[in-house]
Amino acid sequence: MRRYVRVTLLGGFAAILPLALVILVFRWIIGLIERYLRPIVDLFNTDSELLLFVIYVILVAAIVISFFFIGVIIETRIGRFFTSALEKKYLMKIPGYKIARETVMQFFGKQKSFFSEVVLVDLFNAGTLMTGFITDDQGEMITVFVPTGPNPTSGNIYHVQKEKVYKTKAAVDHGMRTIISCGAGSSGIFKDMDSPDLDIK
């Protein structure tokens, strides 16, 4: 009975947790919007909750529309020219801007990931394979980033001999998911590769 209650309780918690996280994220976004738009809303000096809600909706809509028009302008030839000139002359000199820009571009799929492909590496010639990502290929030597699970942003960089790197056909995002899930789903990485004893091309 105790085991049944424990399993049921954990099952209910696991079912509710995703919805609770979504609600928390929405509450955080709404709080953020209210915090930054409150000074503008206070200028209207009204106690009507309905009017306050309408003002917030109008302001958010105005921000979204402004983002749209900025995107339209940037996509033009003149807009790209001025954006590029502004970045080179001013923005790239701001510490951290380049890293932040590359991260955002990768998030929205506008820049190719610096991870070219998913590989398995036998770093210490012990038959123990580690999941990694190729970051540079020098021919006989291949540079591989081996992340630590479940946090893929930390890890180690290795310069490995070509014969110790086993290439796979797995997509980079799939490889990243296996790191985050501490190896769950790794069968997809092994599915399209030959035995490590063979010369894998």
ChimeraX commands (.cxc) that place a marker at each C-alpha (Angstrom):
marker #1 position 0.00,0.00,0.00 radius 0.5
marker #1 position 2.85,2.36,0.87 radius 0.5
marker #1 position 4.52,1.69,-2.49 radius 0.5
marker #1 position 1.22,2.24,-4.34 radius 0.5
marker #1 position 0.68,5.60,-2.62 radius 0.5
marker #1 position 4.27,6.67,-3.34 radius 0.5
marker #1 position 4.09,5.71,-7.03 radius 0.5
marker #1 position 0.68,7.37,-7.43 radius 0.5
marker #1 position 1.83,10.53,-5.69 radius 0.5
marker #1 position 4.95,10.78,-7.84 radius 0.5
marker #1 position 2.92,10.06,-10.97 radius 0.5
marker #1 position 0.49,12.85,-10.18 radius 0.5
marker #1 position 3.34,15.23,-9.43 radius 0.5
marker #1 position 5.05,14.35,-12.72 radius 0.5
marker #1 position 1.79,14.94,-14.62 radius 0.5
marker #1 position 1.13,18.36,-13.02 radius 0.5
marker #1 position 4.72,19.66,-13.04 radius 0.5
marker #1 position 4.92,20.57,-16.79 radius 0.5
marker #1 position 1.69,22.59,-16.57 radius 0.5
marker #1 position 2.91,24.29,-13.39 radius 0.5
marker #1 position 6.18,25.25,-15.12 radius 0.5
marker #1 position 4.28,26.75,-18.06 radius 0.5
marker #1 position 2.11,28.78,-15.67 radius 0.5
marker #1 position 5.21,30.02,-13.81 radius 0.5
marker #1 position 6.86,31.09,-17.08 radius 0.5
marker #1 position 3.73,32.99,-18.15 radius 0.5
marker #1 position 3.50,34.66,-14.73 radius 0.5
marker #1 position 7.14,35.69,-15.02 radius 0.5
marker #1 position 6.58,37.16,-18.51 radius 0.5
marker #1 position 3.46,39.04,-17.38 radius 0.5
marker #1 position 5.32,40.38,-14.33 radius 0.5
marker #1 position 8.19,41.50,-16.53 radius 0.5
marker #1 position 5.84,43.31,-18.92 radius 0.5
marker #1 position 3.99,44.98,-16.06 radius 0.5
marker #1 position 7.21,46.11,-14.38 radius 0.5
marker #1 position 8.59,47.87,-17.47 radius 0.5
marker #1 position 5.31,49.25,-18.79 radius 0.5
marker #1 position 3.97,50.44,-15.42 radius 0.5
marker #1 position 5.58,53.93,-15.65 radius 0.5
marker #1 position 3.83,54.53,-18.98 radius 0.5
marker #1 position 0.49,53.18,-17.70 radius 0.5
marker #1 position 0.68,55.41,-14.60 radius 0.5
marker #1 position 0.66,58.46,-16.86 radius 0.5
marker #1 position -3.02,57.78,-17.64 radius 0.5
marker #1 position -3.95,58.12,-13.94 radius 0.5
marker #1 position -7.01,55.85,-13.91 radius 0.5
marker #1 position -8.47,53.40,-11.38 radius 0.5
marker #1 position -10.44,51.39,-13.95 radius 0.5
marker #1 position -9.07,47.82,-14.11 radius 0.5
marker #1 position -10.60,47.35,-17.56 radius 0.5
marker #1 position -8.95,50.48,-18.89 radius 0.5
marker #1 position -5.60,49.43,-17.40 radius 0.5
marker #1 position -5.92,46.04,-19.10 radius 0.5
marker #1 position -6.72,47.70,-22.45 radius 0.5
marker #1 position -3.73,50.03,-22.09 radius 0.5
marker #1 position -1.40,47.08,-21.41 radius 0.5
marker #1 position -2.76,45.21,-24.44 radius 0.5
marker #1 position -2.28,48.27,-26.66 radius 0.5
marker #1 position 1.28,48.80,-25.43 radius 0.5
marker #1 position 2.25,45.15,-25.94 radius 0.5
marker #1 position 0.67,45.19,-29.42 radius 0.5
marker #1 position 2.61,48.38,-30.22 radius 0.5
marker #1 position 5.88,46.71,-29.12 radius 0.5
marker #1 position 5.17,43.61,-31.25 radius 0.5
marker #1 position 4.31,45.78,-34.28 radius 0.5
marker #1 position 7.47,47.83,-33.80 radius 0.5
marker #1 position 9.53,44.61,-33.75 radius 0.5
marker #1 position 7.83,43.58,-36.99 radius 0.5
marker #1 position 8.65,46.85,-38.75 radius 0.5
marker #1 position 12.24,46.79,-37.45 radius 0.5
marker #1 position 12.57,43.26,-38.87 radius 0.5
marker #1 position 11.15,44.42,-42.23 radius 0.5
marker #1 position 13.62,47.31,-42.38 radius 0.5
marker #1 position 16.60,45.12,-41.42 radius 0.5
marker #1 position 15.75,42.61,-44.15 radius 0.5
marker #1 position 16.13,45.27,-46.85 radius 0.5
marker #1 position 19.49,45.88,-48.53 radius 0.5
marker #1 position 19.85,49.33,-46.97 radius 0.5
marker #1 position 18.81,48.02,-43.55 radius 0.5
marker #1 position 21.38,45.21,-43.66 radius 0.5
marker #1 position 24.07,47.70,-44.68 radius 0.5
marker #1 position 23.35,50.08,-41.79 radius 0.5
marker #1 position 22.97,47.20,-39.29 radius 0.5
marker #1 position 26.30,45.73,-40.34 radius 0.5
marker #1 position 28.01,49.13,-40.14 radius 0.5
marker #1 position 26.49,49.81,-36.70 radius 0.5
marker #1 position 27.62,46.44,-35.36 radius 0.5
marker #1 position 31.17,46.74,-36.69 radius 0.5
marker #1 position 31.65,50.32,-35.49 radius 0.5
marker #1 position 29.93,50.26,-32.11 radius 0.5
marker #1 position 28.12,47.11,-30.97 radius 0.5
marker #1 position 30.99,44.62,-31.45 radius 0.5
marker #1 position 33.08,46.74,-29.08 radius 0.5
marker #1 position 30.65,46.09,-26.23 radius 0.5
marker #1 position 31.99,43.24,-24.03 radius 0.5
marker #1 position 29.87,40.11,-24.43 radius 0.5
marker #1 position 27.84,41.40,-27.39 radius 0.5
marker #1 position 29.39,39.02,-29.92 radius 0.5
marker #1 position 28.72,35.94,-27.77 radius 0.5
marker #1 position 25.16,37.08,-27.04 radius 0.5
marker #1 position 24.53,37.73,-30.75 radius 0.5
marker #1 position 25.82,34.31,-31.82 radius 0.5
marker #1 position 23.72,32.59,-29.13 radius 0.5
marker #1 position 20.55,34.39,-30.22 radius 0.5
marker #1 position 21.21,33.69,-33.90 radius 0.5
marker #1 position 21.66,29.98,-33.21 radius 0.5
marker #1 position 18.52,29.91,-31.06 radius 0.5
marker #1 position 16.44,31.32,-33.92 radius 0.5
marker #1 position 18.18,29.15,-36.52 radius 0.5
marker #1 position 19.77,32.06,-38.38 radius 0.5
marker #1 position 23.31,30.88,-37.79 radius 0.5
marker #1 position 24.75,27.43,-38.20 radius 0.5
marker #1 position 25.83,25.75,-34.99 radius 0.5
marker #1 position 29.59,25.52,-34.47 radius 0.5
marker #1 position 29.03,21.81,-33.76 radius 0.5
marker #1 position 29.35,20.19,-37.20 radius 0.5
marker #1 position 28.40,16.60,-36.29 radius 0.5
marker #1 position 27.91,14.09,-33.49 radius 0.5
marker #1 position 30.73,11.62,-32.88 radius 0.5
marker #1 position 31.78,8.94,-30.42 radius 0.5
marker #1 position 35.38,9.17,-29.23 radius 0.5
marker #1 position 37.64,6.60,-27.59 radius 0.5
marker #1 position 39.84,9.11,-25.78 radius 0.5
marker #1 position 41.93,6.78,-23.66 radius 0.5
marker #1 position 42.04,3.72,-25.93 radius 0.5
marker #1 position 40.06,1.73,-23.36 radius 0.5
marker #1 position 37.01,0.90,-25.48 radius 0.5
marker #1 position 34.87,3.38,-23.52 radius 0.5
marker #1 position 33.16,5.75,-25.96 radius 0.5
marker #1 position 32.14,9.31,-25.14 radius 0.5
marker #1 position 29.57,11.40,-26.99 radius 0.5
marker #1 position 31.12,14.51,-28.49 radius 0.5
marker #1 position 30.74,17.15,-31.19 radius 0.5
marker #1 position 33.29,18.02,-33.86 radius 0.5
marker #1 position 34.27,21.69,-33.70 radius 0.5
marker #1 position 37.23,21.59,-36.10 radius 0.5
marker #1 position 38.74,19.07,-38.50 radius 0.5
marker #1 position 42.47,19.29,-39.25 radius 0.5
marker #1 position 42.64,16.04,-41.20 radius 0.5
marker #1 position 44.65,13.59,-39.10 radius 0.5
marker #1 position 43.65,15.41,-35.90 radius 0.5
marker #1 position 40.05,16.30,-35.04 radius 0.5
marker #1 position 38.99,18.76,-32.36 radius 0.5
marker #1 position 36.07,17.42,-30.34 radius 0.5
marker #1 position 34.02,19.04,-27.59 radius 0.5
marker #1 position 32.82,16.47,-25.04 radius 0.5
marker #1 position 30.10,18.02,-22.86 radius 0.5
marker #1 position 29.17,16.92,-19.37 radius 0.5
marker #1 position 25.63,15.76,-18.69 radius 0.5
marker #1 position 23.09,17.01,-17.95 radius 0.5
marker #1 position 24.62,20.47,-18.56 radius 0.5
marker #1 position 25.90,20.61,-22.17 radius 0.5
marker #1 position 27.39,24.10,-21.78 radius 0.5
marker #1 position 30.33,22.76,-19.78 radius 0.5
marker #1 position 32.80,20.10,-20.86 radius 0.5
marker #1 position 36.28,19.55,-22.24 radius 0.5
marker #1 position 37.97,20.12,-25.59 radius 0.5
marker #1 position 40.12,17.31,-26.99 radius 0.5
marker #1 position 42.37,17.12,-30.04 radius 0.5
marker #1 position 41.96,13.49,-31.03 radius 0.5
marker #1 position 43.59,11.31,-33.67 radius 0.5
marker #1 position 41.27,10.62,-36.58 radius 0.5
marker #1 position 41.14,6.84,-36.01 radius 0.5
marker #1 position 39.77,7.35,-32.48 radius 0.5
marker #1 position 36.80,9.38,-33.70 radius 0.5
marker #1 position 33.74,7.41,-34.81 radius 0.5
marker #1 position 31.36,9.52,-36.86 radius 0.5
marker #1 position 27.59,9.06,-36.71 radius 0.5
marker #1 position 24.63,10.25,-38.76 radius 0.5
marker #1 position 22.78,11.57,-35.71 radius 0.5
marker #1 position 21.61,15.19,-35.83 radius 0.5
marker #1 position 23.36,17.66,-33.54 radius 0.5
marker #1 position 20.13,18.49,-31.68 radius 0.5
marker #1 position 19.54,14.77,-31.03 radius 0.5
marker #1 position 23.05,14.41,-29.66 radius 0.5
marker #1 position 22.47,17.43,-27.42 radius 0.5
marker #1 position 19.24,15.92,-26.09 radius 0.5
marker #1 position 21.09,12.75,-25.09 radius 0.5
marker #1 position 23.55,14.86,-23.11 radius 0.5
marker #1 position 20.76,16.75,-21.31 radius 0.5
marker #1 position 18.95,13.48,-20.53 radius 0.5
marker #1 position 22.17,11.84,-19.21 radius 0.5
marker #1 position 22.41,9.36,-22.08 radius 0.5
marker #1 position 18.74,8.51,-22.62 radius 0.5
marker #1 position 18.08,8.10,-26.36 radius 0.5
marker #1 position 21.69,7.21,-27.22 radius 0.5
marker #1 position 20.43,4.26,-29.27 radius 0.5
marker #1 position 19.67,6.79,-32.02 radius 0.5
marker #1 position 23.37,7.68,-32.14 radius 0.5
marker #1 position 24.49,4.06,-32.47 radius 0.5
marker #1 position 21.76,3.12,-34.94 radius 0.5
marker #1 position 23.45,4.44,-38.09 radius 0.5
marker #1 position 27.07,3.69,-37.25 radius 0.5
marker #1 position 29.20,0.61,-37.79 radius 0.5
marker #1 position 30.98,-1.32,-35.07 radius 0.5
marker #1 position 33.77,0.72,-33.42 radius 0.5
marker #1 position 36.15,-2.08,-34.39 radius 0.5
marker #1 position 35.69,-1.10,-38.04 radius 0.5
marker #1 position 37.08,1.90,-39.88 radius 0.5
marker #1 position 34.12,4.25,-39.86 radius 0.5
marker #1 position 34.00,6.94,-42.54 radius 0.5
marker link #1:1,2 radius 0.2
marker link #1:2,3 radius 0.2
marker link #1:3,4 radius 0.2
marker link #1:4,5 radius 0.2
marker link #1:5,6 radius 0.2
marker link #1:6,7 radius 0.2
marker link #1:7,8 radius 0.2
marker link #1:8,9 radius 0.2
marker link #1:9,10 radius 0.2
marker link #1:10,11 radius 0.2
marker link #1:11,12 radius 0.2
marker link #1:12,13 radius 0.2
marker link #1:13,14 radius 0.2
marker link #1:14,15 radius 0.2
marker link #1:15,16 radius 0.2
marker link #1:16,17 radius 0.2
marker link #1:17,18 radius 0.2
marker link #1:18,19 radius 0.2
marker link #1:19,20 radius 0.2
marker link #1:20,21 radius 0.2
marker link #1:21,22 radius 0.2
marker link #1:22,23 radius 0.2
marker link #1:23,24 radius 0.2
marker link #1:24,25 radius 0.2
marker link #1:25,26 radius 0.2
marker link #1:26,27 radius 0.2
marker link #1:27,28 radius 0.2
marker link #1:28,29 radius 0.2
marker link #1:29,30 radius 0.2
marker link #1:30,31 radius 0.2
marker link #1:31,32 radius 0.2
marker link #1:32,33 radius 0.2
marker link #1:33,34 radius 0.2
marker link #1:34,35 radius 0.2
marker link #1:35,36 radius 0.2
marker link #1:36,37 radius 0.2
marker link #1:37,38 radius 0.2
marker link #1:38,39 radius 0.2
marker link #1:39,40 radius 0.2
marker link #1:40,41 radius 0.2
marker link #1:41,42 radius 0.2
marker link #1:42,43 radius 0.2
marker link #1:43,44 radius 0.2
marker link #1:44,45 radius 0.2
marker link #1:45,46 radius 0.2
marker link #1:46,47 radius 0.2
marker link #1:47,48 radius 0.2
marker link #1:48,49 radius 0.2
marker link #1:49,50 radius 0.2
marker link #1:50,51 radius 0.2
marker link #1:51,52 radius 0.2
marker link #1:52,53 radius 0.2
marker link #1:53,54 radius 0.2
marker link #1:54,55 radius 0.2
marker link #1:55,56 radius 0.2
marker link #1:56,57 radius 0.2
marker link #1:57,58 radius 0.2
marker link #1:58,59 radius 0.2
marker link #1:59,60 radius 0.2
marker link #1:60,61 radius 0.2
marker link #1:61,62 radius 0.2
marker link #1:62,63 radius 0.2
marker link #1:63,64 radius 0.2
marker link #1:64,65 radius 0.2
marker link #1:65,66 radius 0.2
marker link #1:66,67 radius 0.2
marker link #1:67,68 radius 0.2
marker link #1:68,69 radius 0.2
marker link #1:69,70 radius 0.2
marker link #1:70,71 radius 0.2
marker link #1:71,72 radius 0.2
marker link #1:72,73 radius 0.2
marker link #1:73,74 radius 0.2
marker link #1:74,75 radius 0.2
marker link #1:75,76 radius 0.2
marker link #1:76,77 radius 0.2
marker link #1:77,78 radius 0.2
marker link #1:78,79 radius 0.2
marker link #1:79,80 radius 0.2
marker link #1:80,81 radius 0.2
marker link #1:81,82 radius 0.2
marker link #1:82,83 radius 0.2
marker link #1:83,84 radius 0.2
marker link #1:84,85 radius 0.2
marker link #1:85,86 radius 0.2
marker link #1:86,87 radius 0.2
marker link #1:87,88 radius 0.2
marker link #1:88,89 radius 0.2
marker link #1:89,90 radius 0.2
marker link #1:90,91 radius 0.2
marker link #1:91,92 radius 0.2
marker link #1:92,93 radius 0.2
marker link #1:93,94 radius 0.2
marker link #1:94,95 radius 0.2
marker link #1:95,96 radius 0.2
marker link #1:96,97 radius 0.2
marker link #1:97,98 radius 0.2
marker link #1:98,99 radius 0.2
marker link #1:99,100 radius 0.2
marker link #1:100,101 radius 0.2
marker link #1:101,102 radius 0.2
marker link #1:102,103 radius 0.2
marker link #1:103,104 radius 0.2
marker link #1:104,105 radius 0.2
marker link #1:105,106 radius 0.2
marker link #1:106,107 radius 0.2
marker link #1:107,108 radius 0.2
marker link #1:108,109 radius 0.2
marker link #1:109,110 radius 0.2
marker link #1:110,111 radius 0.2
marker link #1:111,112 radius 0.2
marker link #1:112,113 radius 0.2
marker link #1:113,114 radius 0.2
marker link #1:114,115 radius 0.2
marker link #1:115,116 radius 0.2
marker link #1:116,117 radius 0.2
marker link #1:117,118 radius 0.2
marker link #1:118,119 radius 0.2
marker link #1:119,120 radius 0.2
marker link #1:120,121 radius 0.2
marker link #1:121,122 radius 0.2
marker link #1:122,123 radius 0.2
marker link #1:123,124 radius 0.2
marker link #1:124,125 radius 0.2
marker link #1:125,126 radius 0.2
marker link #1:126,127 radius 0.2
marker link #1:127,128 radius 0.2
marker link #1:128,129 radius 0.2
marker link #1:129,130 radius 0.2
marker link #1:130,131 radius 0.2
marker link #1:131,132 radius 0.2
marker link #1:132,133 radius 0.2
marker link #1:133,134 radius 0.2
marker link #1:134,135 radius 0.2
marker link #1:135,136 radius 0.2
marker link #1:136,137 radius 0.2
marker link #1:137,138 radius 0.2
marker link #1:138,139 radius 0.2
marker link #1:139,140 radius 0.2
marker link #1:140,141 radius 0.2
marker link #1:141,142 radius 0.2
marker link #1:142,143 radius 0.2
marker link #1:143,144 radius 0.2
marker link #1:144,145 radius 0.2
marker link #1:145,146 radius 0.2
marker link #1:146,147 radius 0.2
marker link #1:147,148 radius 0.2
marker link #1:148,149 radius 0.2
marker link #1:149,150 radius 0.2
marker link #1:150,151 radius 0.2
marker link #1:151,152 radius 0.2
marker link #1:152,153 radius 0.2
marker link #1:153,154 radius 0.2
marker link #1:154,155 radius 0.2
marker link #1:155,156 radius 0.2
marker link #1:156,157 radius 0.2
marker link #1:157,158 radius 0.2
marker link #1:158,159 radius 0.2
marker link #1:159,160 radius 0.2
marker link #1:160,161 radius 0.2
marker link #1:161,162 radius 0.2
marker link #1:162,163 radius 0.2
marker link #1:163,164 radius 0.2
marker link #1:164,165 radius 0.2
marker link #1:165,166 radius 0.2
marker link #1:166,167 radius 0.2
marker link #1:167,168 radius 0.2
marker link #1:168,169 radius 0.2
marker link #1:169,170 radius 0.2
marker link #1:170,171 radius 0.2
marker link #1:171,172 radius 0.2
marker link #1:172,173 radius 0.2
marker link #1:173,174 radius 0.2
marker link #1:174,175 radius 0.2
marker link #1:175,176 radius 0.2
marker link #1:176,177 radius 0.2
marker link #1:177,178 radius 0.2
marker link #1:178,179 radius 0.2
marker link #1:179,180 radius 0.2
marker link #1:180,181 radius 0.2
marker link #1:181,182 radius 0.2
marker link #1:182,183 radius 0.2
marker link #1:183,184 radius 0.2
marker link #1:184,185 radius 0.2
marker link #1:185,186 radius 0.2
marker link #1:186,187 radius 0.2
marker link #1:187,188 radius 0.2
marker link #1:188,189 radius 0.2
marker link #1:189,190 radius 0.2
marker link #1:190,191 radius 0.2
marker link #1:191,192 radius 0.2
marker link #1:192,193 radius 0.2
marker link #1:193,194 radius 0.2
marker link #1:194,195 radius 0.2
marker link #1:195,196 radius 0.2
marker link #1:196,197 radius 0.2
marker link #1:197,198 radius 0.2
marker link #1:198,199 radius 0.2
marker link #1:199,200 radius 0.2
marker link #1:200,201 radius 0.2
view
